[in-house]
Amino acid sequence: MNGIATGTSNALLITPGQQKVLSKNQQLFNKLTTSIEKLEKEITRQEEKLSITLEIYNRDIHPLILENARARLNIAAALDEASGKYKFSKKQLKDIEQMIIMLFDEALQSIEPNEEQEALYDKWSSVSYKQELEMHRDDTMDNFRDYIKHVFGMDINLDGYDGSPESFARVQQQVNDFMQQNNSEQHSNQHFSSSKSKKQRAREEATRVDEELKSKNIRSVYIALAKVLHPDSEPDETLKKEKEEVMKKVTVAYEQGDLTTLLRLEMEWVHMTTEHLEKLTDDKLKVYIEVLKEQVDNLQREKMELLSAPRYTEIYNYILLTEKQALSALKSDKEYLKQVLDVKNAMASYISKTSSKKDIASIVSEYHES
């Protein structure tokens, strides 16, 4: 007799009994549950790697990026002071102006200026800092609007959007409402369409029946487990608490449509209360296989989406590296940023203290050439 076993793996597997060969559906069932286990482990490892990388980045790299940004603004302030102290040629002043704007552009990618720094920027730039922000915001909004139009085919209202979580939630709700309305209209058009062939309608009806059967089978596993795990029928307090904890897992798995977990719990608990584990029929296997295919697709999507998750934006350059490679790159970047910071601090200090106009002009010239 065939049975379900976990063996040394956590994957839910059907094992052949008495040297019987597994059917194609049984083999496919095993393949899918093994894939699910593999994907879950890969996602867990990926999340652990990304979390470690982000933690090290926030501890070692991000503070240095901020310090380098402040050092750039210190150089800009030193150049501004020198421009009022010494008489530079028009060309030299133009080079100083360009260097100050470039230093600000580099620094403001990481930090926001205080009032004094903003005033310094406005002094040298043909466009004020607030105007620059407004133009950048307008460009961002236009790009975002074009993206939504391209992906969802909708014209989105971005009035009042300021990048905050609340305004983003309003935009997201607009997209959801549009998608629901669009799906509803499509469903209505399909319902009243008379141009569909009998084969198309039969296929849609079969899909609808499969979905209903799928839900019923998941629910049947849930009901079977609920009966076995009901705490009121358990006199032993220790076992009662254990059942309560397991039932919490069952409820979460049922709500998430997690068939693998439900089947594993069914095996562990229903088998404990019966002499033989019920053999899965071919019809039941087919339903499970369809659900497991969906779970594999969802996990593959989750694995890909993890790489583009907003919380990992800052470590984008390290995401595709192995953990060992990422740690090595972080260490190397830390040392590089320290060296750059030392150079910039020394440059700001020298410009502030030197009395040589020629040396300052030389520093500006070398900056443009590098």
Buried (B, 14 or more C-beta within 10 A) or exposed (E): EBBBEBEEEBBBBBBEEEEEEBBEBBEBBBBBBBBBBBBBEBBEEBBEBBEBBBEBBEEBBBEBBEBBBBBBBBBBBBBBEBBEEBEBEEEBBEBBBBBBBBBBEBBBEBBEBEEEBBEBBBEBBEEBBEEBEEEEEEEEBEEBBEEBEEEBEBEBEBEEBEEEEEBEEBBEEBBEEBEEEEEEEEEEEEEEEEEEEEEEEEEEEEEEEEEEBBEEBBEEBBEBBEEBBEEEEBEEEEEBEBBEEBBEBBBEBBEEBBBBBBBBBBBEBBBEEEEEBBEBEEEBBBBBBBBBEEBBEBBBEEBEEBEEEEEBEBBEEBBEBEBEEBBEBBEEBBEEBBEBBEEBBEBBEBBBEBEEBEEBBEBBEEBEEE
